[in-house]
Amino acid sequence: ASIGKFFRRSLRRAGRREGKDGASAAENIPPQVPQGKLGERSSVFYSAGQFFFEYLVVVSLKKMPDGHYEPKITYQFPKRENLLKGQKEEEERLLQAIPLFCFPDGNSWAPLTEFTSETFSFVLTNVDGSRKIGYCRRLLPSGRGVRLPEVFCIISCLGCFGLFSKILDEVEKRRQISMAVIYPFMQGLRESPFPAPGKTVTIKSFIPESGTELIELTRPVDAHLEHVEFQALLQRLSPPLILHIFASSVLERRLIFLAEELSVLSQCIHAVAALLYPFTWAHTYIPVVPECLLDTVCCPTPFMVGIQRRHLERVLEQPMEEALIVDLCQGKIIRAVGDEEEILPGKLQNEMLISLNRHNNNNNTYTSEQVNALVSEAFVHFFVRLVGHYASYIKWGRGSPGSFQERAFCKAIASKSCRRFLKKFVKTNMFCLFIEEAGKSRIPQEGNG
């Protein structure tokens, strides 16, 4: 009950902020502050030198009197001490929510002899709106006979899925030896500064019978793509469907993604949100929704959520307007508004379609990082073509934020179909936030035409 209350409060807070300034407390990817030409990469909120993580928790399944299993934190590293009273209360609420997101697929478990480990992520939000990302590795402990899976969850304020996946690989390798081998490695990691984009940090770690290992962790050069895997989306959805999803997200509609695997849900939703760069999804954003909170999610405001496919019937029973329901297992759209193909300007839509088809048919000749860069470039180019002239329509006054000339901005586009789209897009929270930040920056910016 307390977790449900915490979750509902988060949604209410998100709704209030959306009404005020469009920033959602449940959003995952940090807002990008426009400080240069549209499409320039920004590493805001990913500053080097921070701790890699706040803490590592182990979540295990404990059998209850009714025969069901309930997820509980069985280890936390490091221990939280010397917190103020208010901080402790908020920390306790977050710690209560973590087990629920580590085992979002309910409490009907049975001991197993085999289980394929999986990696996924989730997002939790503090009262002040700051976000914590949970990077999870669910695995079966080594041993004989039937056992229950457990989750190693690293909580961090930093968005870098690839890097934390590698860290979880090391955690899993050590788990097969002994729990005691994990913590010296995590302590070494915690004492190391988070590297700048493109840089590497080396962690020394001792493993019994293997000696000291040197583990290199490198961040991608492009910080905005380090939480993204576009290949996951391209493997499951055709380019036309990806564009329909993009069109719905650009107009800030309700999007529900269905898949059975938690890793597929979190990867694909992160990818969809990243298509909006340099804009940010400014509403409720939950890559994996716990089963007990399904009814809470279908709120009247826009949302982007991931739900396990076994709950499809419950999802379809929910009253929703302007909702897009995407089945990632079968690669199809189950429910749509019907106008998705007409939202984006035709010429630009065709250009993106050609680009996606090219990347989709590359026969694995590109690396994951190359696919990320090429796909992102196609969508950034779309925004540059449509709104790259925004800086010319911010009027700067002395001692006050810039004022955006919306009508003149839309009129500056010659194409009727582009103008028609632009008149809708300028009303979205993501565009308003972008312009608001540009107006606050007090730096006259050069737009790309």
ABEGO torsion letter per residue (X at the ends): XAAAAAAAAAAAAAAAAAAAAGBBAABABBBBBBABBBGBBBABGABBGBBABABBBBBBBBBBAAGBBBBBBABBOBBBBGBBAAAAAAAAAAAAAAAAAABAAEABBBBBABBBBBBBBBBBBBAAGBBBBBBBBBBBBBEBEBBBBBBBBBBBABBBAAAAAAAAAAAAAAAAABAAAAAAAAAAAAABBBBBBGBBBBBBBBBBGAEBBBBBBBBBABAAAAABBAAAAAAABBAAAAAAAAAAAAAGBBBBBBBABAAAAAAAAAAAAAAAOABBBABBBBABBBAAAAAAABBABBBBBBBBAAAAAAAAABBBBGBBBBBAAAGBBABBAGAAAAABBAAAAAAAAAAAAAAAAAGGABBAAAAAAAAAAAAAAAAAAAAAAAAAABBBBBGBBBBBBAAAAAAABABAAAAAAAAAAAABAAAAAAAAAAAAAGBBBBBBX
